[in-house]
Amino acid sequence: MIISLIRLLLDLLAIVVIVDVLLGYVMDPFHPVKASLDRIVEPFLGPIRRIIPPVNRIDFSPLVLIILIQVVDFILVQIA
């Protein structure tokens, strides 16, 4: 039961990361929706950005975060 809830939250976080990245291309960064998503995602992306800085203005931290989410999800499936 608790593992299912954690997996659901991980899936939602991955979706929020993807939406945040996509909105970053089309929406003003100060728009309330974009700012709200940034507040949710930034605590997870910040530490990754300190380890893996952007390369030629391309930020790979969302991709790394999604991969980490998938790894944690896989581990939870193996535990359950």
N, CA, C and O atoms as CSV, one atom per row, in Angstrom:
chain,resi,resn,atom,element,x,y,z
A,1,MET,N,N,0.824,-1.198,0.000
A,1,MET,CA,C,0.000,0.000,0.000
A,1,MET,C,C,0.869,1.263,0.000
A,1,MET,O,O,0.670,2.152,-0.828
A,2,ILE,N,N,1.827,1.343,0.923
A,2,ILE,CA,C,2.662,2.541,1.005
A,2,ILE,C,C,3.595,2.625,-0.199
A,2,ILE,O,O,3.895,3.715,-0.686
A,3,ILE,N,N,4.048,1.472,-0.672
A,3,ILE,CA,C,4.920,1.466,-1.853
A,3,ILE,C,C,4.149,1.951,-3.075
A,3,ILE,O,O,4.698,2.667,-3.913
A,4,SER,N,N,2.889,1.566,-3.179
A,4,SER,CA,C,2.060,2.039,-4.294
A,4,SER,C,C,1.891,3.548,-4.252
A,4,SER,O,O,1.910,4.210,-5.290
A,5,LEU,N,N,1.726,4.089,-3.061
A,5,LEU,CA,C,1.587,5.540,-2.910
A,5,LEU,C,C,2.885,6.256,-3.293
A,5,LEU,O,O,2.857,7.280,-3.976
A,6,ILE,N,N,4.009,5.716,-2.854
A,6,ILE,CA,C,5.309,6.310,-3.205
A,6,ILE,C,C,5.528,6.252,-4.709
A,6,ILE,O,O,6.006,7.214,-5.309
A,7,ARG,N,N,5.176,5.121,-5.319
A,7,ARG,CA,C,5.337,4.999,-6.777
A,7,ARG,C,C,4.449,6.006,-7.505
A,7,ARG,O,O,4.867,6.589,-8.505
A,8,LEU,N,N,3.230,6.213,-7.015
A,8,LEU,CA,C,2.331,7.200,-7.616
A,8,LEU,C,C,2.928,8.602,-7.505
A,8,LEU,O,O,2.890,9.369,-8.467
A,9,LEU,N,N,3.477,8.937,-6.344
A,9,LEU,CA,C,4.097,10.255,-6.167
A,9,LEU,C,C,5.319,10.424,-7.070
A,9,LEU,O,O,5.555,11.513,-7.593
A,10,LEU,N,N,6.096,9.356,-7.255
A,10,LEU,CA,C,7.243,9.425,-8.162
A,10,LEU,C,C,6.787,9.653,-9.597
A,10,LEU,O,O,7.393,10.437,-10.328
A,11,ASP,N,N,5.718,8.970,-10.002
A,11,ASP,CA,C,5.182,9.172,-11.353
A,11,ASP,C,C,4.688,10.606,-11.536
A,11,ASP,O,O,4.917,11.221,-12.577
A,12,LEU,N,N,4.014,11.128,-10.523
A,12,LEU,CA,C,3.537,12.514,-10.606
A,12,LEU,C,C,4.702,13.494,-10.682
A,12,LEU,O,O,4.645,14.473,-11.425
A,13,LEU,N,N,5.757,13.231,-9.915
A,13,LEU,CA,C,6.931,14.099,-9.963
A,13,LEU,C,C,7.568,14.067,-11.350
A,13,LEU,O,O,7.974,15.110,-11.862
A,14,ALA,N,N,7.660,12.905,-11.958
A,14,ALA,CA,C,8.223,12.806,-13.303
A,14,ALA,C,C,7.381,13.600,-14.303
A,14,ALA,O,O,7.924,14.271,-15.180
A,15,ILE,N,N,6.071,13.521,-14.170
A,15,ILE,CA,C,5.186,14.279,-15.061
A,15,ILE,C,C,5.374,15.772,-14.846
A,15,ILE,O,O,5.426,16.534,-15.812
A,16,VAL,N,N,5.477,16.198,-13.597
A,16,VAL,CA,C,5.674,17.626,-13.297
A,16,VAL,C,C,7.005,18.103,-13.882
A,16,VAL,O,O,7.080,19.215,-14.404
A,17,VAL,N,N,8.043,17.289,-13.803
A,17,VAL,CA,C,9.342,17.662,-14.371
A,17,VAL,C,C,9.215,17.840,-15.880
A,17,VAL,O,O,9.720,18.817,-16.432
A,18,ILE,N,N,8.552,16.914,-16.545
A,18,ILE,CA,C,8.396,17.002,-18.006
A,18,ILE,C,C,7.585,18.231,-18.386
A,18,ILE,O,O,7.952,18.954,-19.312
A,19,VAL,N,N,6.494,18.473,-17.684
A,19,VAL,CA,C,5.660,19.647,-17.980
A,19,VAL,C,C,6.446,20.930,-17.733
A,19,VAL,O,O,6.352,21.877,-18.513
A,20,ASP,N,N,7.222,20.963,-16.650
A,20,ASP,CA,C,8.026,22.144,-16.339
A,20,ASP,C,C,9.035,22.432,-17.446
A,20,ASP,O,O,9.218,23.583,-17.843
A,21,VAL,N,N,9.682,21.392,-17.939
A,21,VAL,CA,C,10.664,21.577,-19.016
A,21,VAL,C,C,9.970,22.075,-20.284
A,21,VAL,O,O,10.449,23.007,-20.930
A,22,LEU,N,N,8.858,21.462,-20.636
A,22,LEU,CA,C,8.152,21.869,-21.858
A,22,LEU,C,C,7.625,23.301,-21.746
A,22,LEU,O,O,7.707,24.066,-22.708
A,23,LEU,N,N,7.093,23.663,-20.602
A,23,LEU,CA,C,6.603,25.029,-20.425
A,23,LEU,C,C,7.746,26.035,-20.422
A,23,LEU,O,O,7.551,27.206,-20.748
A,24,GLY,N,N,8.928,25.579,-20.056
A,24,GLY,CA,C,10.086,26.465,-20.078
A,24,GLY,C,C,10.416,26.967,-21.478
A,24,GLY,O,O,11.029,28.023,-21.630
A,25,TYR,N,N,10.017,26.225,-22.492
A,25,TYR,CA,C,10.266,26.638,-23.876
A,25,TYR,C,C,9.240,27.642,-24.393
A,25,TYR,O,O,9.542,28.427,-25.292
A,26,VAL,N,N,8.031,27.625,-23.834
A,26,VAL,CA,C,6.970,28.449,-24.407
A,26,VAL,C,C,6.403,29.491,-23.453
A,26,VAL,O,O,5.655,30.371,-23.880
A,27,MET,N,N,6.745,29.408,-22.168
A,27,MET,CA,C,6.110,30.284,-21.196
A,27,MET,C,C,7.151,31.161,-20.504
A,27,MET,O,O,8.291,30.755,-20.277
A,28,ASP,N,N,6.722,32.357,-20.183
A,28,ASP,CA,C,7.556,33.290,-19.426
A,28,ASP,C,C,7.926,32.661,-18.083
A,28,ASP,O,O,7.054,32.116,-17.407
A,29,PRO,N,N,9.192,32.722,-17.681
A,29,PRO,CA,C,9.583,32.083,-16.417
A,29,PRO,C,C,8.908,32.675,-15.185
A,29,PRO,O,O,8.889,32.046,-14.127
A,30,PHE,N,N,8.357,33.875,-15.312
A,30,PHE,CA,C,7.698,34.509,-14.176
A,30,PHE,C,C,6.191,34.298,-14.175
A,30,PHE,O,O,5.493,34.812,-13.301
A,31,HIS,N,N,5.685,33.549,-15.141
A,31,HIS,CA,C,4.260,33.223,-15.161
A,31,HIS,C,C,3.940,32.405,-13.905
A,31,HIS,O,O,4.740,31.557,-13.509
A,32,PRO,N,N,2.794,32.644,-13.277
A,32,PRO,CA,C,2.476,31.953,-12.017
A,32,PRO,C,C,2.487,30.419,-12.121
A,32,PRO,O,O,2.915,29.739,-11.189
A,33,VAL,N,N,2.024,29.884,-13.236
A,33,VAL,CA,C,2.019,28.427,-13.397
A,33,VAL,C,C,3.451,27.902,-13.467
A,33,VAL,O,O,3.793,26.928,-12.796
A,34,LYS,N,N,4.272,28.538,-14.267
A,34,LYS,CA,C,5.671,28.116,-14.410
A,34,LYS,C,C,6.415,28.288,-13.093
A,34,LYS,O,O,7.205,27.425,-12.711
A,35,ALA,N,N,6.175,29.377,-12.405
A,35,ALA,CA,C,6.840,29.623,-11.124
A,35,ALA,C,C,6.428,28.580,-10.088
A,35,ALA,O,O,7.254,28.143,-9.287
A,36,SER,N,N,5.170,28.183,-10.097
A,36,SER,CA,C,4.701,27.158,-9.163
A,36,SER,C,C,5.360,25.814,-9.440
A,36,SER,O,O,5.783,25.119,-8.517
A,37,LEU,N,N,5.445,25.456,-10.706
A,37,LEU,CA,C,6.103,24.194,-11.063
A,37,LEU,C,C,7.588,24.243,-10.703
A,37,LEU,O,O,8.151,23.251,-10.240
A,38,ASP,N,N,8.212,25.385,-10.913
A,38,ASP,CA,C,9.624,25.536,-10.552
A,38,ASP,C,C,9.836,25.337,-9.051
A,38,ASP,O,O,10.827,24.737,-8.634
A,39,ARG,N,N,8.896,25.844,-8.238
A,39,ARG,CA,C,9.012,25.686,-6.787
A,39,ARG,C,C,8.912,24.218,-6.377
A,39,ARG,O,O,9.506,23.810,-5.379
A,40,ILE,N,N,8.172,23.437,-7.131
A,40,ILE,CA,C,8.047,22.009,-6.836
A,40,ILE,C,C,9.296,21.256,-7.279
A,40,ILE,O,O,9.785,20.385,-6.559
A,41,VAL,N,N,9.811,21.585,-8.458
A,41,VAL,CA,C,10.879,20.807,-9.086
A,41,VAL,C,C,12.274,21.246,-8.640
A,41,VAL,O,O,13.184,20.419,-8.572
A,42,GLU,N,N,12.450,22.492,-8.345
A,42,GLU,CA,C,13.791,23.027,-8.059
A,42,GLU,C,C,14.506,22.352,-6.887
A,42,GLU,O,O,15.717,22.150,-6.973
A,43,PRO,N,N,13.819,21.991,-5.794
A,43,PRO,CA,C,14.551,21.306,-4.715
A,43,PRO,C,C,15.188,19.986,-5.160
A,43,PRO,O,O,16.173,19.547,-4.567
A,44,PHE,N,N,14.645,19.363,-6.179
A,44,PHE,CA,C,15.211,18.121,-6.701
A,44,PHE,C,C,16.293,18.386,-7.748
A,44,PHE,O,O,17.279,17.654,-7.837
A,45,LEU,N,N,16.094,19.443,-8.540
A,45,LEU,CA,C,17.044,19.728,-9.618
A,45,LEU,C,C,18.287,20.463,-9.123
A,45,LEU,O,O,19.366,20.301,-9.694
A,46,GLY,N,N,18.153,21.255,-8.086
A,46,GLY,CA,C,19.279,22.046,-7.586
A,46,GLY,C,C,20.517,21.221,-7.263
A,46,GLY,O,O,21.603,21.534,-7.749
A,47,PRO,N,N,20.378,20.169,-6.448
A,47,PRO,CA,C,21.566,19.350,-6.155
A,47,PRO,C,C,22.161,18.676,-7.394
A,47,PRO,O,O,23.377,18.511,-7.494
A,48,ILE,N,N,21.307,18.294,-8.321
A,48,ILE,CA,C,21.803,17.663,-9.549
A,48,ILE,C,C,22.571,18.683,-10.383
A,48,ILE,O,O,23.598,18.356,-10.979
A,49,ARG,N,N,22.076,19.915,-10.424
A,49,ARG,CA,C,22.756,20.966,-11.195
A,49,ARG,C,C,24.121,21.306,-10.613
A,49,ARG,O,O,25.021,21.713,-11.347
A,50,ARG,N,N,24.285,21.145,-9.303
A,50,ARG,CA,C,25.596,21.399,-8.702
A,50,ARG,C,C,26.602,20.334,-9.118
A,50,ARG,O,O,27.798,20.612,-9.205
A,51,ILE,N,N,26.125,19.117,-9.377
A,51,ILE,CA,C,27.016,18.029,-9.789
A,51,ILE,C,C,27.220,18.033,-11.296
A,51,ILE,O,O,28.337,17.847,-11.779
A,52,ILE,N,N,26.134,18.246,-12.039
A,52,ILE,CA,C,26.192,18.232,-13.505
A,52,ILE,C,C,25.746,19.608,-14.018
A,52,ILE,O,O,24.547,19.841,-14.179
A,53,PRO,N,N,26.679,20.510,-14.275
A,53,PRO,CA,C,26.282,21.840,-14.765
A,53,PRO,C,C,25.797,21.768,-16.213
A,53,PRO,O,O,26.074,20.795,-16.914
A,54,PRO,N,N,25.075,22.798,-16.658
A,54,PRO,CA,C,24.635,22.829,-18.061
A,54,PRO,C,C,25.822,22.791,-19.028
A,54,PRO,O,O,26.880,23.359,-18.757
A,55,VAL,N,N,25.623,22.115,-20.149
A,55,VAL,CA,C,26.653,21.994,-21.177
A,55,VAL,C,C,26.166,22.746,-22.411
A,55,VAL,O,O,25.136,22.394,-22.988
A,56,ASN,N,N,26.897,23.773,-22.816
A,56,ASN,CA,C,26.494,24.588,-23.970
A,56,ASN,C,C,25.040,25.039,-23.868
A,56,ASN,O,O,24.279,24.942,-24.831
A,57,ARG,N,N,24.668,25.528,-22.698
A,57,ARG,CA,C,23.323,26.031,-22.412
A,57,ARG,C,C,22.249,24.947,-22.433
A,57,ARG,O,O,21.062,25.270,-22.468
A,58,ILE,N,N,22.629,23.685,-22.412
A,58,ILE,CA,C,21.672,22.585,-22.348
A,58,ILE,C,C,21.732,22.000,-20.945
A,58,ILE,O,O,22.779,21.537,-20.494
A,59,ASP,N,N,20.596,22.029,-20.267
A,59,ASP,CA,C,20.509,21.555,-18.887
A,59,ASP,C,C,20.043,20.098,-18.885
A,59,ASP,O,O,18.906,19.801,-19.251
A,60,PHE,N,N,20.921,19.207,-18.475
A,60,PHE,CA,C,20.601,17.785,-18.445
A,60,PHE,C,C,20.025,17.338,-17.106
A,60,PHE,O,O,19.684,16.166,-16.945
A,61,SER,N,N,19.911,18.248,-16.148
A,61,SER,CA,C,19.444,17.855,-14.820
A,61,SER,C,C,18.021,17.271,-14.820
A,61,SER,O,O,17.775,16.328,-14.067
A,62,PRO,N,N,17.065,17.783,-15.629
A,62,PRO,CA,C,15.748,17.132,-15.643
A,62,PRO,C,C,15.818,15.685,-16.143
A,62,PRO,O,O,15.114,14.814,-15.632
A,63,LEU,N,N,16.659,15.435,-17.129
A,63,LEU,CA,C,16.820,14.072,-17.638
A,63,LEU,C,C,17.411,13.164,-16.556
A,63,LEU,O,O,16.956,12.035,-16.370
A,64,VAL,N,N,18.411,13.655,-15.854
A,64,VAL,CA,C,19.029,12.874,-14.779
A,64,VAL,C,C,18.006,12.608,-13.673
A,64,VAL,O,O,17.960,11.506,-13.126
A,65,LEU,N,N,17.189,13.604,-13.342
A,65,LEU,CA,C,16.172,13.423,-12.313
A,65,LEU,C,C,15.158,12.364,-12.722
A,65,LEU,O,O,14.782,11.520,-11.908
A,66,ILE,N,N,14.716,12.398,-13.959
A,66,ILE,CA,C,13.752,11.397,-14.425
A,66,ILE,C,C,14.371,9.997,-14.393
A,66,ILE,O,O,13.699,9.031,-14.033
A,67,ILE,N,N,15.634,9.887,-14.762
A,67,ILE,CA,C,16.311,8.586,-14.685
A,67,ILE,C,C,16.390,8.116,-13.238
A,67,ILE,O,O,16.147,6.943,-12.956
A,68,LEU,N,N,16.726,9.018,-12.317
A,68,LEU,CA,C,16.782,8.654,-10.900
A,68,LEU,C,C,15.410,8.223,-10.375
A,68,LEU,O,O,15.305,7.285,-9.585
A,69,ILE,N,N,14.372,8.914,-10.820
A,69,ILE,CA,C,13.008,8.534,-10.419
A,69,ILE,C,C,12.700,7.126,-10.912
A,69,ILE,O,O,12.118,6.322,-10.183
A,70,GLN,N,N,13.088,6.829,-12.141
A,70,GLN,CA,C,12.842,5.490,-12.681
A,70,GLN,C,C,13.637,4.417,-11.933
A,70,GLN,O,O,13.139,3.312,-11.720
A,71,VAL,N,N,14.851,4.736,-11.541
A,71,VAL,CA,C,15.672,3.779,-10.775
A,71,VAL,C,C,15.017,3.504,-9.420
A,71,VAL,O,O,14.916,2.349,-9.007
A,72,VAL,N,N,14.578,4.544,-8.733
A,72,VAL,CA,C,13.911,4.357,-7.440
A,72,VAL,C,C,12.628,3.559,-7.630
A,72,VAL,O,O,12.321,2.684,-6.819
A,73,ASP,N,N,11.880,3.843,-8.678
A,73,ASP,CA,C,10.653,3.106,-8.970
A,73,ASP,C,C,10.963,1.625,-9.202
A,73,ASP,O,O,10.251,0.757,-8.697
A,74,PHE,N,N,12.004,1.338,-9.952
A,74,PHE,CA,C,12.407,-0.044,-10.217
A,74,PHE,C,C,12.778,-0.758,-8.913
A,74,PHE,O,O,12.406,-1.913,-8.708
A,75,ILE,N,N,13.501,-0.076,-8.046
A,75,ILE,CA,C,13.882,-0.663,-6.762
A,75,ILE,C,C,12.640,-0.949,-5.916
A,75,ILE,O,O,12.559,-1.989,-5.262
A,76,LEU,N,N,11.676,-0.031,-5.928
A,76,LEU,CA,C,10.453,-0.248,-5.173
A,76,LEU,C,C,9.669,-1.443,-5.714
A,76,LEU,O,O,9.074,-2.190,-4.937
A,77,VAL,N,N,9.661,-1.631,-7.019
A,77,VAL,CA,C,8.977,-2.783,-7.613
A,77,VAL,C,C,9.650,-4.069,-7.162
A,77,VAL,O,O,8.979,-5.061,-6.876
A,78,GLN,N,N,10.979,-4.051,-7.100
A,78,GLN,CA,C,11.705,-5.252,-6.679
A,78,GLN,C,C,11.467,-5.561,-5.206
A,78,GLN,O,O,11.461,-6.729,-4.817
A,79,ILE,N,N,11.273,-4.542,-4.387
A,79,ILE,CA,C,11.031,-4.754,-2.958
A,79,ILE,C,C,9.630,-5.330,-2.737
A,79,ILE,O,O,9.430,-6.213,-1.903
A,80,ALA,N,N,8.673,-4.814,-3.497
A,80,ALA,CA,C,7.274,-5.209,-3.292
A,80,ALA,C,C,6.979,-6.629,-3.696
A,80,ALA,O,O,5.841,-7.082,-3.573
